[in-house]
Amino acid sequence: MKVFEKNITELRKLNKLTQRQMAEKLGITQPSYIRYENGTSEPKQEVLVKIADIFDVSIDYLLGRADI
């Protein structure tokens, strides 16, 4: 899932959000969010939808299946 990790990290930084702020927006712990960016864990579907909504992109974009 290298593309996913790269995309969420880049989008978070472009939006000037910290990992802690992202975790708060998603209603998860900061370590859980960090694992998404590190590729050691994958988000559940509902969290994936929230990430897409926060960044106003499609889930396909997050997963590397489409351009913005």
C-alpha positions in Angstrom: 0.0 0.0 0.0 2.9 2.3 -0.6 0.8 4.7 -2.7 -1.7 5.1 0.1 0.9 5.9 2.6 2.6 8.4 0.3 -0.7 10.1 -0.6 -2.0 10.5 3.0 1.3 11.9 4.2 1.6 14.4 1.3 -2.0 15.5 1.6 -1.6 15.9 5.4 1.5 18.1 4.9 -0.1 20.1 2.1 -3.0 20.9 4.4 -0.6 21.8 7.2 -2.0 19.2 9.6 0.0 17.3 12.2 -0.5 13.5 12.7 -2.2 14.4 16.0 -4.6 16.7 14.3 -5.4 14.0 11.7 -6.0 11.5 14.4 -8.4 13.9 16.2 -10.3 14.6 13.0 -10.7 10.8 12.5 -11.6 10.0 16.0 -8.6 7.6 16.4 -5.4 7.6 18.5 -2.3 9.3 17.1 -0.4 5.9 17.1 -3.1 4.4 15.0 -2.8 7.2 12.5 1.0 6.9 12.4 0.7 3.2 11.6 -1.4 4.2 8.5 1.4 6.5 7.3 4.1 3.9 8.1 2.2 1.2 6.3 2.0 -1.1 9.3 -1.8 -0.9 9.5 -4.6 -0.3 7.1 -7.7 1.8 8.0 -11.2 0.4 8.3 -13.5 1.4 5.5 -15.2 4.1 7.6 -11.9 5.7 8.5 -10.8 5.6 4.8 -14.0 7.4 3.9 -13.3 10.1 6.5 -9.7 10.6 5.2 -11.1 11.1 1.7 -13.7 13.5 3.0 -11.1 15.5 5.0 -8.9 16.0 1.9 -11.8 16.2 -0.5 -10.4 13.5 -2.7 -11.8 10.1 -3.8 -10.9 6.8 -2.2 -9.6 5.7 -5.6 -7.1 8.6 -5.5 -6.0 7.7 -1.9 -5.4 4.1 -3.1 -3.6 5.2 -6.2 -6.3 4.1 -8.6 -7.1 7.5 -10.0 -5.7 11.0 -10.4 -7.3 13.9 -8.5 
